[in-house]
Amino acid sequence: MHDSTVPEPTYDVVVVGAGFAGLYALHLLRLRGLSAHLFEAENGVGGTWLRNRYPGARCDVDSADYSYSFDDALQQDWVWTERFPAQPEILRYLEHVADRFGLYDDITFGTRVTAAHFDDATALWTLRTDDGAAVTAQWTIMATGALSAARLPDIPGRDSFAGDVFHTSVWPADGVDFTGRRVGVIGTGSSGVQAIPVIAEQAAQLTVFQRTPGFVVPARNRPLAAGELDAIKADYPARRQRLRESHGGWTIAAPVGLARETAPEVRDKEYESRWAAGGIGFQNTFGDIMLDADANETAAEFVRAKIRATVHDPATAETLCPRGYPLGAKRLCIGTDYYETYNRDTVDLVDVRATPIREIVPAGIRTGTGADVVVHELDAIVFATGFDAMTGALDAVDIRGRDDVTLREAWRDGPRTYLGVAVAGFPNLFVITGPGSPSVLSNVVVSIEQHVEWVTGFLDHLRATGARTAEATPQAQADWGDHVTGIAAGSLYQQADSWYVGANVPGKPRVFLPYLGGVGTYRTLCAQIAADGYRGFTTTADHEAGSSRAEPFRTA
């Protein structure tokens, strides 16, 4: 029963973000009869797949798996055309989902949520938008995405450039024609690896500014044959369950043993097989690649040999060879003709560790020191510099919990969550695929579905028990953080300055952000916590203060 002294909220639930997570959350909330509304800053659905329209933008997860599983008719009806879906196809899919399930009626587009404040007296969230409006809700779900807050490097003179400037994650909807132009690309992570070969096909001259070379394996993308897709659809029930129980939530071949225990000629044959197959499965060739530095080096050297065999100029090849960190400790990049692109006469590679970027000037980019200073004259600059991962989109909103404490303050020393879904001191606030969950180390659609279903199941529990608020306990949050950190400590992931630890954002605390225990393990833990009355949360009911399952987190 609702406390008559508490004002009725505008909505039961407000969802922020219209990507995979937000759309599914809105759908499940509506099925429950809850009044729910979604706010989206852009003018359409799609989330990161609406904004990341850069040339070559493509998912590195098989299309049949990078899709919703909650509705069999949907997965049977939709026809994927390629092994790895390109951005336009993913966007069409999400637009179809929003239309098919009537979600547009409860979405406000072109409206950015700028603040979300919890009121201790009413136990309601007040959300303010950039048009000056405000709404209230009992629950708030932040579905803002782990890779959605674009990051621009702080290069002196950045705003002085006389030509055109682009960022891969906010690409113009109408595209860009680089024909006959001199283009500079800063950044060689996943976005740069995909964009560089396509831009090189158009540009009169392409200059790539590389700080840290990445490990790039071939995608081997191809059209899907009708019979192949039919076979996948026939196996969907079992295939989806395998994904949910797997480590990463994707369809890749299992490891064939341990690299340290495999003869070199056999080991290279296995690497060659995975290289020929393409995709992220290369990292999974052997079970000790991410656990043993010597094992990892066998995979790393195999890739370096491929680079040397592909790139004609020996000096360029060596500049492209990654060193100083383990393969996979930075996100493994999946590319098409990436290394081959450097054989073009119209493509130059600048090693900014050897010749640093000094400043951007009206004519282009100045690099080097002393007598080696060079101005690379350009007509356009493309920043492929990635994101403020996992926390950037949340930091962009003024989120305040109990006692007016901001989320930025609570996360001053690094993000701490319970299960990657809740934050102590922020009642009735849920984050989808937040820090401390598998998120970016998984097929994120599998993780999104699990998170959304878990959160909406929790809301069912709260409504059934008459709970007015629910929040993670500080102890459960601390224990979960220790669990996440402990698992990461036993791997090679922390041996690189990667965005997995926030290293790409100056001043950001170094905390390993995702949960490394695996999708299947994480799902089991979440199910156990729910079965135990949502252990680790404290709840209060109308008219009274009380405690639900306020014990600390434990793995069993």
C-alpha positions as CSV (number, residue, x, y, z in Angstrom):
1,M,0.0,0.0,0.0
2,H,1.3,3.4,-0.9
3,D,2.0,5.9,1.8
4,S,-0.6,8.7,1.2
5,T,1.8,11.3,2.7
6,V,4.3,10.6,-0.1
7,P,3.5,12.3,-3.4
8,E,2.8,10.1,-6.4
9,P,5.8,9.9,-8.8
10,T,5.5,10.9,-12.4
11,Y,6.5,7.4,-13.3
12,D,7.2,4.2,-11.4
13,V,10.5,3.8,-13.3
14,V,12.6,6.1,-15.5
15,V,15.1,4.5,-17.8
16,V,18.0,6.5,-19.3
17,G,19.4,5.4,-22.6
18,A,17.8,3.7,-25.7
19,G,20.4,1.2,-26.6
20,F,20.1,-2.6,-26.2
21,A,19.8,-2.3,-22.4
22,G,17.3,0.6,-22.2
23,L,15.0,-0.9,-24.8
24,Y,14.8,-4.3,-23.1
25,A,14.3,-2.7,-19.7
26,L,11.4,-0.6,-21.1
27,H,9.9,-3.7,-22.6
28,L,10.0,-5.8,-19.4
29,L,8.7,-2.9,-17.3
30,R,5.8,-2.4,-19.6
31,L,4.9,-6.1,-19.5
32,R,4.7,-5.8,-15.7
33,G,2.2,-3.0,-15.9
34,L,4.6,-0.4,-14.5
35,S,4.5,3.2,-15.7
36,A,7.9,3.5,-17.3
37,H,9.4,6.2,-19.5
38,L,12.7,6.3,-21.3
39,F,14.8,9.4,-22.0
40,E,17.3,9.4,-24.8
41,A,19.7,12.3,-25.6
42,E,19.9,11.4,-29.3
43,N,17.0,11.5,-31.8
44,G,16.6,7.8,-32.3
45,V,17.2,4.4,-30.7
46,G,20.4,2.5,-31.0
47,G,22.7,3.9,-28.3
48,T,26.3,3.4,-29.3
49,W,25.2,1.9,-32.6
50,L,23.4,5.2,-33.5
51,R,26.4,7.4,-32.8
52,N,29.3,5.2,-34.0
53,R,28.7,5.5,-37.7
54,Y,32.3,5.8,-38.6
55,P,33.6,4.1,-41.8
56,G,34.0,0.3,-41.1
57,A,32.1,0.3,-37.8
58,R,31.2,-3.3,-37.1
59,C,30.6,-5.6,-34.1
60,D,33.2,-8.2,-33.2
61,V,30.6,-10.7,-32.0
62,D,28.8,-13.1,-34.3
63,S,25.5,-11.4,-35.4
64,A,23.4,-14.4,-34.5
65,D,24.7,-14.0,-30.9
66,Y,24.7,-10.2,-30.8
67,S,21.0,-10.1,-30.6
68,Y,18.1,-10.5,-28.2
69,S,17.0,-14.0,-27.1
70,F,13.9,-13.0,-25.1
71,D,11.4,-13.5,-28.0
72,D,11.7,-16.5,-30.3
73,A,9.6,-15.0,-33.0
74,L,11.9,-12.1,-33.2
75,Q,15.1,-14.2,-33.5
76,Q,13.4,-16.5,-36.0
77,D,12.1,-13.6,-38.2
78,W,15.2,-11.4,-38.3
79,V,17.7,-12.2,-41.1
80,W,21.3,-11.3,-40.4
81,T,23.3,-10.9,-43.5
82,E,26.9,-11.1,-42.3
83,R,29.0,-13.0,-39.8
84,F,29.9,-9.8,-38.0
85,P,27.1,-7.2,-38.3
86,A,28.0,-3.7,-39.5
87,Q,26.6,-0.6,-37.7
88,P,23.7,0.1,-40.2
89,E,22.4,-3.5,-39.8
90,I,22.6,-3.4,-36.0
91,L,20.8,0.0,-36.0
92,R,18.1,-1.3,-38.3
93,Y,17.6,-4.3,-35.9
94,L,17.2,-2.1,-32.9
95,E,14.8,0.2,-34.7
96,H,12.8,-2.9,-35.7
97,V,12.7,-4.1,-32.1
98,A,11.5,-0.7,-30.9
99,D,8.7,-0.7,-33.5
100,R,7.8,-4.3,-33.1
101,F,7.2,-4.0,-29.4
102,G,5.6,-0.6,-29.5
103,L,8.4,1.1,-27.4
104,Y,8.4,4.4,-29.2
105,D,5.3,5.6,-27.3
106,D,7.2,5.7,-24.0
107,I,10.5,7.3,-25.2
108,T,11.3,10.9,-25.3
109,F,14.1,11.6,-27.8
110,G,16.5,14.5,-28.0
111,T,16.4,15.0,-24.3
112,R,19.4,14.5,-22.1
113,V,19.1,13.7,-18.4
114,T,21.5,16.0,-16.7
115,A,20.7,15.3,-13.0
116,A,19.2,12.6,-10.9
117,H,18.7,13.4,-7.2
118,F,17.3,11.1,-4.5
119,D,15.0,12.7,-1.9
120,D,15.4,11.0,1.5
121,A,12.0,12.3,2.7
122,T,9.9,11.0,-0.2
123,A,12.2,8.1,-1.3
124,L,11.8,9.3,-4.9
125,W,14.2,10.3,-7.6
126,T,13.9,13.6,-9.3
127,L,15.4,13.6,-12.8
128,R,16.1,16.9,-14.6
129,T,16.6,17.2,-18.3
130,D,18.5,19.7,-20.5
131,D,15.2,21.3,-21.6
132,G,14.6,22.4,-18.0
133,A,11.9,19.8,-17.3
134,A,11.8,17.5,-14.2
135,V,10.1,14.2,-13.5
136,T,10.0,11.9,-10.5
137,A,10.2,8.2,-10.2
138,Q,10.5,5.5,-7.5
139,W,13.2,3.7,-9.4
140,T,15.8,4.8,-11.9
141,I,17.6,2.6,-14.3
142,M,20.8,3.9,-15.9
143,A,21.2,2.1,-19.2
144,T,23.7,4.6,-20.5
145,G,26.2,2.1,-21.8
146,A,29.8,1.1,-20.9
147,L,31.3,2.6,-24.1
148,S,29.3,5.7,-24.8
149,A,31.1,8.7,-23.4
150,A,33.5,9.8,-26.1
151,R,37.0,10.9,-25.0
152,L,39.0,13.7,-26.8
153,P,42.7,13.9,-25.9
154,D,43.9,17.1,-24.4
155,I,46.2,18.2,-27.1
156,P,47.4,21.8,-27.2
157,G,45.8,23.8,-30.0
158,R,43.1,21.2,-30.6
159,D,40.5,23.9,-31.4
160,S,42.8,25.8,-33.7
161,F,42.7,23.4,-36.6
162,A,41.4,25.1,-39.8
163,G,40.1,21.8,-41.3
164,D,37.3,19.4,-40.3
165,V,37.5,17.5,-37.1
166,F,35.6,14.2,-36.4
167,H,35.4,11.7,-33.6
168,T,34.6,8.1,-34.4
169,S,31.9,7.9,-31.8
170,V,29.9,11.0,-32.9
171,W,30.2,10.5,-36.6
172,P,27.9,12.6,-38.9
173,A,24.7,10.9,-39.9
174,D,25.3,11.6,-43.6
175,G,28.8,10.2,-43.5
176,V,32.0,11.9,-44.7
177,D,33.6,11.9,-48.1
178,F,37.4,11.9,-47.8
179,T,38.1,11.7,-51.5
180,G,41.1,13.7,-52.5
181,R,41.8,14.9,-48.9
182,R,44.7,14.6,-46.6
183,V,43.5,12.9,-43.4
184,G,45.1,12.3,-40.1
185,V,43.8,9.6,-37.7
186,I,44.8,9.8,-34.1
187,G,44.3,6.4,-32.3
188,T,44.7,2.8,-33.3
189,G,42.3,1.0,-30.9
190,S,39.3,-0.9,-32.1
191,S,37.6,2.1,-33.8
192,G,40.8,3.2,-35.5
193,V,41.6,-0.3,-36.7
194,Q,38.2,-0.5,-38.4
195,A,38.2,3.0,-39.8
196,I,41.7,3.3,-41.1
197,P,41.5,0.8,-44.0
198,V,38.2,2.3,-45.2
199,I,39.4,5.9,-45.0
200,A,42.6,4.9,-46.8
201,E,40.6,3.7,-49.8
202,Q,39.3,7.3,-50.2
203,A,41.9,9.7,-49.0
204,A,44.6,11.2,-51.2
205,Q,46.9,10.8,-48.2
206,L,46.3,9.2,-44.8
207,T,48.6,9.7,-41.8
208,V,48.1,7.5,-38.8
209,F,49.3,8.7,-35.4
210,Q,50.0,5.7,-33.3
211,R,51.0,5.8,-29.6
212,T,50.6,2.2,-28.6
213,P,50.3,-0.5,-31.3
214,G,47.6,-3.1,-30.6
215,F,47.3,-6.7,-31.4
216,V,45.0,-7.0,-34.4
217,V,43.7,-10.3,-35.6
218,P,41.7,-10.7,-38.9
219,A,37.9,-10.7,-38.7
220,R,37.3,-13.0,-41.7
221,N,33.9,-11.4,-42.1
222,R,31.7,-12.9,-44.8
223,P,28.1,-13.1,-45.9
224,L,25.9,-15.6,-44.1
225,A,24.5,-18.3,-46.3
226,A,20.7,-18.9,-45.9
227,G,21.3,-22.5,-44.9
228,E,23.9,-21.5,-42.3
229,L,21.5,-19.0,-40.7
230,D,18.7,-21.6,-40.8
231,A,20.9,-24.1,-38.9
232,I,21.7,-21.5,-36.3
233,K,18.0,-20.6,-35.8
234,A,17.1,-24.3,-35.4
235,D,19.7,-24.6,-32.7
236,Y,18.9,-21.3,-31.0
237,P,17.5,-22.7,-27.7
238,A,20.6,-24.7,-27.0
239,R,22.9,-22.1,-28.5
240,R,21.5,-19.3,-26.3
241,Q,21.9,-21.5,-23.2
242,R,25.5,-22.3,-24.0
243,L,26.2,-18.6,-24.3
244,R,24.6,-17.9,-20.9
245,E,26.7,-20.6,-19.2
246,S,30.0,-19.7,-21.0
247,H,32.8,-17.5,-19.9
248,G,32.4,-14.7,-22.3
249,G,28.9,-15.2,-23.8
250,W,30.1,-15.7,-27.3
251,T,30.4,-18.7,-29.7
252,I,34.1,-19.5,-29.9
253,A,36.1,-22.7,-29.9
254,A,37.2,-24.0,-26.5
255,P,40.9,-23.9,-25.6
256,V,42.9,-26.9,-26.9
257,G,45.1,-27.2,-23.8
258,L,47.9,-25.2,-22.3
259,A,50.5,-23.3,-24.5
260,R,53.3,-24.0,-22.0
261,E,52.7,-27.8,-22.4
262,T,52.3,-27.8,-26.1
263,A,55.1,-28.5,-28.6
264,P,56.0,-25.3,-30.6
265,E,55.1,-26.8,-34.0
266,V,51.7,-28.0,-32.7
267,R,51.2,-24.7,-30.9
268,D,51.8,-22.7,-34.1
269,K,49.5,-25.0,-36.0
270,E,46.7,-24.2,-33.5
271,Y,47.4,-20.5,-33.7
272,E,47.3,-20.7,-37.5
273,S,44.0,-22.4,-37.4
274,R,42.5,-19.7,-35.1
275,W,44.1,-17.0,-37.3
276,A,42.5,-18.5,-40.4
277,A,39.1,-18.7,-38.6
278,G,39.2,-15.1,-37.6
279,G,37.7,-13.2,-34.7
280,I,38.3,-13.1,-30.9
281,G,38.7,-16.8,-30.6
282,F,42.4,-16.4,-31.2
283,Q,42.8,-15.2,-27.6
284,N,41.2,-18.4,-26.4
285,T,43.5,-20.8,-28.3
286,F,45.0,-22.1,-25.1
287,G,43.7,-21.9,-21.6
288,D,46.8,-20.2,-20.1
289,I,47.2,-17.3,-22.5
290,M,45.7,-14.8,-20.0
291,L,47.2,-16.4,-17.0
292,D,50.9,-17.1,-17.8
293,A,53.2,-14.5,-19.2
294,D,55.4,-17.0,-21.1
295,A,52.3,-18.7,-22.6
296,N,51.0,-15.3,-23.6
297,E,54.3,-14.4,-25.3
298,T,53.9,-17.4,-27.7
299,A,50.6,-15.9,-29.0
300,A,52.1,-12.4,-29.1
301,E,55.1,-13.4,-31.1
302,F,52.9,-15.3,-33.5
303,V,51.0,-12.1,-34.2
304,R,54.2,-10.1,-34.5
305,A,55.4,-12.6,-37.1
306,K,52.2,-12.1,-39.1
307,I,52.7,-8.4,-39.0
308,R,56.3,-8.7,-40.3
309,A,55.1,-11.1,-43.1
310,T,52.3,-8.8,-44.1
311,V,53.8,-5.3,-44.0
312,H,56.4,-4.7,-46.7
313,D,58.5,-2.0,-45.1
314,P,60.5,-3.6,-42.2
315,A,60.6,-0.4,-40.2
316,T,56.9,0.2,-40.4
317,A,56.3,-3.5,-39.5
318,E,58.4,-3.1,-36.3
319,T,56.5,0.1,-35.4
320,L,53.3,-1.8,-35.7
321,C,54.5,-4.7,-33.5
322,P,53.0,-4.5,-30.0
323,R,55.5,-4.9,-27.1
324,G,55.6,-4.2,-23.4
325,Y,52.2,-5.7,-22.5
326,P,50.4,-9.0,-22.8
327,L,48.2,-9.9,-25.8
328,G,44.6,-9.4,-24.7
329,A,45.5,-7.1,-21.7
330,K,44.3,-4.3,-24.0
331,R,41.2,-5.1,-26.0
332,L,42.1,-7.5,-28.8
333,C,41.2,-5.7,-32.1
334,I,39.4,-7.4,-34.9
335,G,40.2,-5.9,-38.3
336,T,39.9,-6.3,-42.1
337,D,43.0,-5.6,-44.1
338,Y,44.4,-3.4,-41.3
339,Y,48.1,-4.3,-41.7
340,E,47.8,-4.6,-45.5
341,T,46.7,-0.9,-45.5
342,Y,50.2,0.2,-44.5
343,N,51.5,-1.2,-47.8
344,R,49.7,1.7,-49.6
345,D,51.9,4.4,-50.9
346,T,49.4,6.9,-49.7
347,V,49.5,5.8,-46.0
348,D,52.1,7.0,-43.5
349,L,52.6,5.8,-39.9
350,V,53.8,8.2,-37.2
351,D,55.1,6.7,-34.0
352,V,54.1,9.3,-31.4
353,R,56.2,7.7,-28.7
354,A,59.3,8.4,-30.8
355,T,58.0,11.7,-32.2
356,P,55.3,13.0,-29.8
357,I,52.4,15.1,-30.9
358,R,53.3,18.6,-29.7
359,E,50.3,20.5,-30.8
360,I,47.6,20.9,-33.3
361,V,48.0,24.0,-35.5
362,P,45.7,25.5,-38.1
363,A,47.5,23.6,-40.9
364,G,47.7,20.2,-39.2
365,I,49.5,18.3,-36.5
366,R,53.0,19.2,-35.2
367,T,55.2,16.3,-34.0
368,G,58.8,15.7,-32.9
369,T,61.4,17.7,-30.9
370,G,64.2,20.0,-31.8
371,A,65.4,19.7,-35.3
372,D,63.0,16.9,-35.9
373,V,59.8,19.0,-35.6
374,V,57.4,18.3,-38.5
375,V,54.0,19.8,-39.3
376,H,51.9,17.1,-41.0
377,E,49.6,19.2,-43.2
378,L,46.0,17.9,-43.2
379,D,42.5,18.7,-44.4
380,A,40.8,16.6,-41.8
381,I,41.6,15.0,-38.4
382,V,39.8,12.0,-37.1
383,F,40.0,11.2,-33.4
384,A,39.7,7.5,-32.8
385,T,40.5,7.9,-29.2
386,G,37.8,5.8,-27.6
387,F,35.8,6.3,-24.5
388,D,35.8,7.1,-20.8
389,A,34.8,3.5,-20.3
390,M,32.1,2.2,-18.0
391,T,31.9,5.3,-15.8
392,G,32.0,8.2,-18.2
393,A,28.4,8.3,-19.1
394,L,27.4,8.1,-15.4
395,D,29.9,10.8,-14.4
396,A,28.2,13.1,-17.0
397,V,25.0,13.1,-15.0
398,D,24.8,14.8,-11.6
399,I,23.7,11.8,-9.6
400,R,23.1,12.4,-5.9
401,G,22.0,9.7,-3.4
402,R,21.4,9.8,0.3
403,D,22.5,13.0,2.1
404,D,23.1,14.7,-1.2
405,V,26.3,12.7,-1.8
406,T,27.2,12.7,-5.5
407,L,28.2,9.5,-7.4
408,R,31.4,11.3,-8.4
409,E,32.3,11.7,-4.7
410,A,31.3,8.1,-3.9
411,W,33.6,6.9,-6.7
412,R,36.4,9.4,-6.0
413,D,38.9,6.5,-5.4
414,G,37.4,4.4,-8.2
415,P,34.0,2.9,-8.9
416,R,32.6,0.5,-6.2
417,T,29.3,-1.4,-6.8
418,Y,27.5,-4.4,-5.7
419,L,27.3,-6.8,-8.6
420,G,27.9,-4.0,-11.0
421,V,24.2,-3.1,-10.6
422,A,23.8,-1.1,-7.4
423,V,25.7,1.4,-5.3
424,A,25.6,1.8,-1.6
425,G,24.0,5.1,-0.6
426,F,22.0,5.3,-3.8
427,P,18.6,3.6,-3.1
428,N,16.4,2.4,-6.0
429,L,19.1,3.2,-8.5
430,F,20.2,0.4,-10.9
431,V,23.0,0.4,-13.4
432,I,23.0,-2.0,-16.3
433,T,26.4,-3.6,-17.0
434,G,28.1,-1.3,-14.7
435,P,31.6,-1.5,-13.2
436,G,32.1,-4.8,-11.4
437,S,30.0,-6.8,-13.9
438,P,31.2,-8.9,-16.9
439,S,30.1,-6.1,-19.3
440,V,32.9,-5.2,-21.7
441,L,34.7,-8.6,-21.2
442,S,31.6,-10.4,-22.6
443,N,29.1,-10.4,-25.4
444,V,27.4,-7.4,-23.9
445,V,23.9,-8.3,-25.2
446,V,24.0,-11.6,-23.2
447,S,25.1,-9.6,-20.1
448,I,22.5,-6.9,-20.7
449,E,19.6,-9.4,-20.9
450,Q,20.8,-11.1,-17.6
451,H,21.1,-7.7,-15.9
452,V,17.8,-6.4,-17.0
453,E,16.0,-9.6,-16.1
454,W,17.7,-9.6,-12.7
455,V,16.8,-6.0,-12.0
456,T,13.2,-6.4,-13.1
457,G,12.9,-9.6,-11.0
458,F,14.2,-7.6,-8.0
459,L,11.5,-5.0,-8.7
460,D,8.9,-7.8,-8.6
461,H,10.3,-8.9,-5.2
462,L,10.2,-5.3,-3.9
463,R,6.6,-4.7,-5.0
464,A,5.5,-8.1,-3.6
465,T,7.0,-7.3,-0.2
466,G,5.9,-3.7,-0.1
467,A,9.4,-2.3,0.0
468,R,9.7,1.4,-0.6
469,T,13.5,1.5,-1.0
470,A,16.3,-1.0,-1.6
471,E,20.0,-0.3,-1.6
472,A,23.2,-2.3,-1.5
473,T,24.9,-2.4,1.9
474,P,28.4,-1.0,2.2
475,Q,29.7,-4.3,3.4
476,A,28.3,-6.3,0.5
477,Q,29.6,-3.7,-1.9
478,A,33.1,-3.8,-0.3
479,D,33.1,-7.6,-0.3
480,W,32.1,-7.7,-4.0
481,G,34.8,-5.2,-4.9
482,D,37.4,-7.4,-3.1
483,H,36.0,-10.4,-5.0
484,V,36.3,-8.6,-8.4
485,T,39.8,-7.3,-7.6
486,G,40.9,-10.7,-6.4
487,I,40.0,-12.5,-9.6
488,A,41.7,-9.8,-11.7
489,A,44.8,-10.0,-9.6
490,G,45.4,-13.6,-10.9
491,S,45.4,-12.6,-14.6
492,L,47.5,-10.7,-17.0
493,Y,44.9,-8.1,-17.7
494,Q,46.3,-5.6,-15.2
495,Q,49.7,-5.6,-16.8
496,A,48.7,-3.0,-19.4
497,D,47.8,0.7,-19.3
498,S,44.3,0.0,-20.8
499,W,40.9,1.4,-20.5
500,Y,40.0,-1.7,-18.6
501,V,41.7,0.1,-15.7
502,G,40.8,3.6,-16.7
503,A,44.4,4.4,-17.9
504,N,43.2,6.2,-21.0
505,V,41.7,9.0,-19.0
506,P,44.2,11.3,-17.2
507,G,43.5,11.4,-13.4
508,K,41.0,8.5,-13.4
509,P,41.7,6.1,-10.5
510,R,43.3,2.9,-11.6
511,V,40.7,0.2,-10.8
512,F,40.1,-2.9,-12.9
513,L,36.6,-2.2,-14.0
514,P,34.9,-5.3,-15.3
515,Y,34.3,-8.7,-13.6
516,L,36.7,-11.3,-14.9
517,G,35.0,-14.4,-13.4
518,G,32.9,-15.1,-16.5
519,V,29.3,-14.7,-17.6
520,G,28.2,-18.1,-16.4
521,T,29.7,-17.8,-13.0
522,Y,28.4,-14.3,-12.6
523,R,24.9,-15.4,-13.6
524,T,25.0,-18.2,-11.0
525,L,26.1,-15.8,-8.2
526,C,23.3,-13.4,-9.1
527,A,20.7,-16.2,-9.1
528,Q,21.9,-17.4,-5.7
529,I,21.7,-13.9,-4.3
530,A,18.1,-13.5,-5.6
531,A,17.1,-16.9,-4.3
532,D,18.4,-15.9,-0.8
533,G,16.0,-12.9,-0.7
534,Y,18.4,-10.6,-2.5
535,R,21.2,-10.9,0.0
536,G,23.4,-7.9,0.4
537,F,20.5,-5.4,0.0
538,T,18.7,-3.5,2.8
539,T,15.1,-2.4,2.2
540,T,12.6,-0.2,3.9
541,A,8.8,-0.4,3.7
542,D,6.1,2.2,3.7
543,H,5.6,3.6,7.3
544,E,8.5,1.7,8.7
545,A,12.2,1.1,8.5
546,G,13.4,-2.4,8.2
547,S,16.0,-4.7,6.9
548,S,15.8,-7.4,4.3
549,R,18.8,-9.6,3.5
550,A,21.5,-7.2,4.7
551,E,24.2,-9.8,5.1
552,P,27.5,-9.3,3.2
553,F,28.3,-10.8,-0.1
554,R,29.6,-14.3,-0.2
555,T,30.3,-16.7,-3.1
556,A,28.5,-19.6,-1.7
